[in-house]
Amino acid sequence: MTKLTFKSSEGLKTLAEQTLKTTFFKMPYTNETTKEKGLWLVKDEGMYLMKAFAVSEKDMPVIYAESFDPYKDEDGWDR
């Protein structure tokens, strides 16, 4: 099993606090919402956590995993 370490403990705290305060969350790949709380773990040019609800971009951090580099760890997404 692979362990991800995230760069911003303050950003994670902000993301967690806003997630707990939020009522409606977006369902992935749809325009539907749910009351079930959650975050999105995203992988593209890296791996990161981000909000699954609507707030302005400046109000919400994107927290990148520092233990993953897509250019050095090509099979990391699979692990």
C-alpha positions in Angstrom: 0.0 0.0 0.0 1.2 3.5 -0.8 1.1 6.3 1.7 0.5 9.9 0.6 1.8 12.8 2.6 0.2 16.2 2.0 2.1 19.5 1.9 -0.2 21.8 3.8 -1.4 20.9 7.3 -3.0 24.4 7.5 -4.7 23.8 4.2 -6.0 20.4 5.3 -7.4 22.0 8.4 -9.2 24.7 6.4 -10.5 22.1 3.9 -11.8 19.9 6.8 -13.4 22.8 8.6 -15.3 24.0 5.5 -16.3 20.4 4.6 -17.9 20.0 8.1 -19.8 23.3 7.7 -21.1 22.5 4.2 -24.5 20.9 3.6 -24.5 20.0 -0.1 -21.8 18.2 -2.0 -21.3 17.6 -5.7 -21.5 14.1 -7.1 -18.5 13.3 -9.3 -19.1 13.4 -13.1 -22.8 14.7 -12.7 -24.7 17.9 -11.9 -26.3 16.1 -8.9 -25.7 16.9 -5.2 -25.8 14.8 -2.0 -25.8 15.5 1.7 -23.1 12.9 2.2 -19.9 14.7 3.2 -16.8 14.1 1.2 -13.6 15.3 -0.5 -12.2 14.5 -3.9 -8.9 12.8 -4.3 -7.8 13.9 -7.8 -4.9 12.6 -10.0 -3.6 14.3 -13.1 -0.3 16.2 -13.0 0.1 15.0 -9.4 -2.3 13.9 -6.7 -4.3 16.3 -4.5 -7.3 16.7 -2.3 -9.9 19.3 -3.1 -13.4 20.4 -2.2 -16.5 18.6 -3.4 -18.7 21.6 -2.8 -19.2 25.1 -4.3 -17.2 27.9 -2.7 -15.1 30.5 -4.5 -11.7 29.4 -5.7 -9.8 31.8 -3.5 -11.5 30.5 -0.4 -10.5 26.9 -0.8 -7.0 25.4 -1.0 -6.0 22.5 -3.2 -3.6 20.3 -1.1 -1.0 18.4 -3.2 0.5 15.1 -2.1 4.3 15.7 -1.7 5.1 12.0 -1.6 4.0 11.5 -5.3 5.7 12.8 -8.4 4.0 11.7 -11.7 7.3 12.1 -13.6 9.4 9.9 -11.3 6.7 7.5 -10.1 4.9 6.4 -13.2 3.0 3.5 -11.6 2.2 5.5 -8.4 -1.4 6.1 -9.5 -2.1 2.4 -9.6 -0.7 1.8 -6.1 
